[in-house]
Amino acid sequence: MKNTYDIIIIGGGMVGLTLACALGQQQFKIAVVEAYQPEDINLEDDYELRVSAISKSSQQILQHVNAWQGMLKRRACAYQHMHVWDATGQGNIHFDAAELGLDSLGHIIENKVIQFSLLEQCLKLPDVDWLCPQQVNEIDFSENQQTVSLDDGSTLSSKLLVAADGANSMVREAAGIDINKSAYEQKAIVAVVKSTLHHKDTAWQRFLPSGPLAFLPLSDGSCSIVWSAENQRADELIEMDESLFIAELQSEFENTLGKIESLSQRALFPLVRRHANEYVRPGLALVGDAAHTIHPLAGQGVNLGLLDAAALAEVIMQARTNGKNIASLNTLRKYERWRRAENSLMMYSMSGFKNLFSNEQATLSLVRNAGLNFIDSLGPIKHKFMRHALGLEGDLPEMAKIIGW
């Protein structure tokens, strides 16, 4: 094992591995430290409960690091349509990939599939060391060198340390970086359901007063559900027996896909908005959930993290090309300025959507229903909204851009 690296990445999840692949392809010496060994799926097994809606820009990033085909050969479901409607009125909006000349709006993929497909590529790169399962015991931060002590007694050092270790980041805490944190006062229930009707390659979302309910298409015709509800309502739902939960789910989804025939186990997650006060310090950068977490109502969490990884990789590569220090504050602040603005916009947009839709005020109900129908009727505005949501425009890293857009 090489103990001295250009970059140490703490966290071998989807975002950390994407960054490792992008930089490892460019002959940076990388160590990835991960506590839990990822496992490949068995195609005969049930679907995992945690899935992600991968945007077109994220697809480009994953193709760039050669991991996309690994996902397609396992399990991934392309969807061509998205239908959103409000439970308190007649407002609705429908998105169609064909309107933009696209083959799909995105893909629903199990997190486990994304992670393992990325690891598969990482293990092929001679400049990337995969250190797993390993726990970090201690980190010594300094301006010119970061030193990481692992639980097996080994010590690693690098110019740059990247925190990709999730919402409760140990690296962020060790560095003393504070976060701006506020609870959404909602929890998300996730499960997999099979209905009598096929999902029609459509992502469905109904806005209920207590929170949004999404049915996300899976490749065998079943759906992954993400039901966000106010804390008390969510606690009640998770405690219900299967038949009562299914009855509630069918009612709230208006039987859109017919009768629900089967339900997997359910899991419950509290929803919290977090935003680190600093993304970078000399020799340190935060990416993905270590830097920010948002409401899942638009499925943008992992997409923001992958864009972080692509942007940081681009900044680091440019610095090396220009003979600059890849770990200097001057270099890393380019990444922070770039991504903080984009992430803040998405975070506050999601908070606004959540506050607008998660209530029963008559005036707001009228406004949002009229707004949904108005946008749906105006092609150019709807298409502009679609392009931004799909990652087809905005201040994108080069590896996220689609040729021709």
Phi, psi and omega in degrees: 000130176280123185269348179247127187230165168285318186217133171251128178250119176266112182117113181251041174275201185298317184284314180299318180290326176298316178296318180298317179296314183299317182277326178296328176294339182256021174065026167281142177276116189237139167242132175246121181253120183224138185280330188235129182289120177294150178240143176287157177274157168255124185299344177274347182283162174295159177293146174291153182284330183264119178232165177230146173268103186274120182284173179294323178291322177294323176301318179300317179298315182292328173292321181300325181264014173067022182261348188296315182298327177297327178287318181295325181283344174268261179216123175207140181240113174286143174234138184260346185225155170222130181236126183234132177214160186258133182287344186259009181189202183257009182289134176204161177215141183233131178248139183227126181302325183298332180297333179255006181071029181254155176282338179199165173271339182165191180225142171263121185224138176297138179303322181298322178293317179298311183298313184290325178295323176291317179299320179306318179285321180301319183292345177275348186267120184294339182267005179246125173258126179260110184252098188201138357279130180218139175252144176275125177270318186204149176232131176249111181268136169212170186293327186252345182206136177251133183239129183240125176258129182258166185287349176270007178092352181279158180233134179243149175222151180201165173288320187234134175246131180244127176269109175234035189257029167087182188300324179260048189306120175291325181293315178301317180293318180296328179279351179074028179271122181280158176237148171272119191228134174211136180283141174283354184061030175223158172234153180251130173259130178240146179193173175240132181233152174242126181246166180291331180258145177291150182287352176063032180051041184235139169267121184252139175215125177246127179272111176263156178303329182271353180145162184282147176240121182244138169247114185252130189288139175244160193291344178265010180095348176279179181226144168269127178257144171231107184247105179266129183215156176306149190311311183296317179296318180297318179297321178295317182296319184290335181274348182293150172288167189302314184294321179290320178298315180298320179298317178295318182296314179299318181296312183291335179265004177058033179052032186301325179248028178078201183284137175277118186267332180211153181222132176282184169298158179246152174227154185233134181226130174290146181253123185224134172271125178231143174213120181295139178292335176224136173270335187220155166218169177306122178078009183217136175221143177253138177226158175061217185296340175295336180259331186196144169226144183226171178294141184280007190298334177249006176063032186263355187306303183290329179296320176297319180296319179293324175293324173304310183299315181294320180292316180296318178301317181295316179297318180295316181294320178295320179298314179298317179301323182270009178072022181264162177286119184293341186252005182287155179298324179299316178293310187291333178292337175297318176296314183299313180298319182297306188276329182298318181296314181295316181293320180298317180300315181293319182298314183286331174296316180294321177297321178296315177300315181300314181291325181291319187266334185269061176197168183243020179294128186300318182297314180294325178300316178298316183297312185289325178293317177296321180295316179300313181293323180295312180296321181297332183274346183253098184309305183301319180292316179298318180294322176298315178299316180298314183299319180290317181296327182275357180076030179268348177210171187114184182275080188265146170298155183301319184287353177263350186279142176262128181299130180100354179247000000 
